[in-house]
Amino acid sequence: MSAKDLRAASADAREDIVTHLPALRAFARGLTGDHAAADDLVQETVLKAWSKFHLYKEGTNLRAWLFTILRNTFLSVMRKRAREVSDSDGAIAARLSSKPDHDGRLAMQELNDALRQLPVAQREAVLLVGALGFSVEEAAETCGCAPGTIKSRANRGRATLAKLLHMDTEDAMEDSDASVAAVMALSPDSL
Amino acid sequence: MVSMTGKNKSRGAVPPDVAQQIDANLKRLYSETASEELPKALSDLLTALREQENSNGSDKA
């Protein structure tokens, strides 16, 4: 294949990036919790992916490759902002004091806020596997870790979300309203 | 009084039905994003990248 053909082929393959943008935006919103920051992150990802497309191995998982770029970009921004991020855990937790609606739907803003409370490693695992339907293997490829690690991070993340959102994990499912009310009436110390 | 000792779930794991409920809510939260149109800044960026590509690769027949 001549250099010319190669370039033409990769230019076409690059167009596949576009098909992954909606999911990338969703992932970015989940990570950042902020629409504007998420769109900046996606733009940065597109720029990097486009200019480094020669590093992508054709035939391998493009979605995982793109999500890895987004994730790494996010992590480096986080590192830069490490100081500011030490933020207001207490304030956010204080707002998370209501229980799910009767139909089990969570207020979306609360879910979004609760996600912010998770360590990034758990947040990304929960987002990829829980929200975006990645297989454990694909999420592991995206995050550069073992499938078992993704599984346990996702489980721990869900457990923390359940706690923050007052989805009682012991008897809420049998008698949701009564038991959620009972749990909410107890102070954390008495549990 | 509600018994809190009914089932001893191991720490760190949630029952499958709670996990499912969480995942369903997460999917709902992000399915909207996935069906939105791309913001203008992003489509402009793509247009610019394609144009750049075309002018760089203008030697292709």
Contacts between the chains, C-beta under 8 A, distances in Angstrom:
chain1	res1	chain2	res2	distance
A	4	B	59	6.9
A	4	B	60	5.3
A	4	B	61	7.9
A	7	B	57	5.5
A	7	B	60	7.0
A	8	B	57	7.1
A	8	B	60	5.5
A	11	B	53	5.6
A	11	B	57	6.5
A	14	B	53	7.8
A	18	B	46	6.6
A	21	B	38	5.9
A	21	B	42	6.9
A	22	B	33	6.8
A	22	B	34	4.2
A	22	B	35	7.1
A	22	B	36	7.2
A	22	B	38	7.7
A	23	B	34	5.9
A	25	B	33	5.3
A	25	B	34	7.3
A	25	B	36	7.5
A	25	B	38	7.8
A	26	B	30	3.9
A	26	B	31	7.8
A	26	B	33	4.2
A	26	B	34	5.0
A	27	B	30	7.9
A	29	B	30	6.9
A	29	B	33	5.6
A	30	B	26	7.8
A	30	B	29	7.7
A	30	B	30	6.2
A	39	B	39	5.5
A	39	B	41	6.6
A	39	B	42	6.6
A	42	B	42	6.4
A	43	B	41	6.5
A	43	B	42	6.0
A	43	B	45	5.7
A	46	B	42	7.0
A	46	B	45	6.1
A	46	B	46	7.0
A	46	B	49	7.4
A	47	B	45	7.1
A	47	B	49	7.7
A	50	B	49	5.0
A	104	B	21	5.5
A	105	B	25	6.7
A	105	B	28	7.8
A	106	B	25	4.8
A	108	B	25	7.8
A	108	B	28	7.4
A	108	B	29	5.4
A	111	B	25	5.6
A	111	B	26	7.0
A	111	B	29	5.7
A	112	B	29	6.7
A	126	B	22	7.9
A	126	B	26	6.9
A	127	B	26	7.1
A	127	B	30	7.7
A	130	B	22	6.5
A	130	B	23	4.1
A	130	B	26	4.7
A	130	B	27	7.5
A	131	B	23	7.2
A	131	B	26	3.7
A	131	B	27	5.6
A	131	B	29	6.8
A	131	B	30	4.7
A	132	B	30	6.8
A	133	B	27	7.6
A	152	B	12	7.9
A	155	B	12	6.4
A	155	B	13	5.6
A	155	B	14	7.2
A	155	B	19	7.7
A	156	B	12	5.4
A	158	B	14	5.1
A	158	B	18	7.4
A	158	B	19	5.1
A	158	B	22	5.1
A	158	B	23	7.8
A	159	B	11	8.0
A	159	B	12	5.4
A	159	B	13	6.5
A	159	B	14	5.0
A	161	B	22	5.5
A	162	B	14	4.9
A	162	B	18	5.3
A	162	B	22	6.5
A	165	B	22	8.0
A	167	B	14	8.0
A	167	B	18	5.5
A	167	B	21	6.7
A	167	B	22	7.3
A	169	B	9	5.8
A	169	B	14	5.1
A	169	B	15	5.9
A	169	B	18	5.5
A	170	B	4	6.3
A	170	B	6	6.1
A	170	B	7	5.9
A	170	B	9	6.3
A	171	B	2	6.6
A	171	B	3	7.3
A	171	B	4	7.5
A	171	B	6	5.5
A	171	B	7	7.6
A	172	B	18	7.4
A	173	B	15	6.6
A	173	B	17	5.4
A	173	B	18	6.9
A	174	B	6	7.9
A	175	B	2	7.8
A	178	B	2	6.5
A	179	B	2	5.3
A	182	B	2	4.2
A	183	B	2	7.9
A	191	B	4	7.3
